[in-house]
Amino acid sequence: MATKFKIKKGDKVVVLAGKDKGKSGEVKHVNIADARVTVQGINLLTKHRKPTQTGKGGLEKIEASLHISNVALVDPKSGKPTRVGYKTVSGSKVRVAKRSGEQLE
C-alpha cells in the first residue's frame, strides 16, 4: 500500500544526509512506490553516453533520486529545515511549517 508523503513536486527542500548535505533545491519528481524524491541539482551522477545518429556522445550529468527521509522542507520564514503539519483553514486542509506556523501552499 502506498503511503501519503508530506513533500510534493515543486517544494523547496534541504538535504539532511549524504554527499550533498546542507544543499537545497526544488523537488522535480516524487516516487511514491519507492519513497524517493528527485531534487534539481542535487545528487548528480555522471552518465557516459555513446554517440548516436540523433545525439552527440560524451559525459552527461543526471540527477539521481534520494530517499524521502533524507530531505526536509525549507521553512518559508527562516529558510531552515522544518517538519510539516496540517491545519484546517476556512474548511480546507492546508500544509503548515511546524517551525514557524507559516502556510506552505
NUTILUM-779736 format. One record per residue (C-alpha): x, y, z; residue in one letter. Coordinates in steps of 0.001 Angstrom, whole numbers, plus 500000, padded with zeros to 6 digits. Layout:
BEGIN
XYZA/...
END
This chain:
BEGIN
500000500000500000M/501324503441499069A/501898505993501805T/500972509662501544K/504019511890501842F/504148515480503025K/506663516554500370I/505280517339496921K/506593518269493483K/507694521900493377G/508554522132497098D/511836523706498207K/513786521138500257V/517151520854502012V/519244517649502078V/519809516267505601L/522196513373504851A/524621512189502204G/527256513784500000K/525074516850499301D/524167517512502949K/523125521124503501G/522336521872499850K/518837522848498819S/516779522643495660G/513344522142494189E/511640518742494036V/511272517608490404K/509679514201490970H/508248512160493853V/508273508352493524N/505590507221495972I/506150503479495458A/509856503639496425D/509622506646498821A/512200508623496820R/512455512185495527V/514493513753492727T/515804517226493587V/517040519682490969Q/520853519999491015G/521331517511493881I/522898514008493865N/524428514405490400L/525853511320488712L/527967511185485542T/526497509109482730K/528738508102479819H/526759508301476567R/527746506814473221K/527148508959470142P/524032508068468163T/522548509296464888Q/520346511737466769T/522621512900469580G/526208513627470415K/528020511394472893G/530016512375475946G/529578512861479655L/526135513774480889E/525212514845484421K/521946513330485652I/520111513746488949E/519652510547490928A/516880510159493480S/517240510489497255L/515241508723499939H/512460510963501182I/513722510668504770S/516957512421503768N/515238515669502780V/513219518214504744A/511041521101503646L/512505524592503893V/510651526953506233D/509427529947504174P/510102532343507074K/513558531300508349S/514951529220505464G/515812526365507852K/514589522738507660P/511153522136509114T/508619519382509606R/505166519585508077V/501810519665509811G/498228520173508707Y/495588522729509745K/492052523406508632T/491689526922507265V/488211528050506160S/487079524460505626G/490101523247503638S/493109521244504820K/496434523053504262V/500077522219504990R/501895524351507552V/505530524548508653A/505996523294512223K/508943525648512855R/507151528945512147S/503497528036511630G/503551529567508144E/501249528145505477Q/503151526268502740L/500758526479499799E/
END
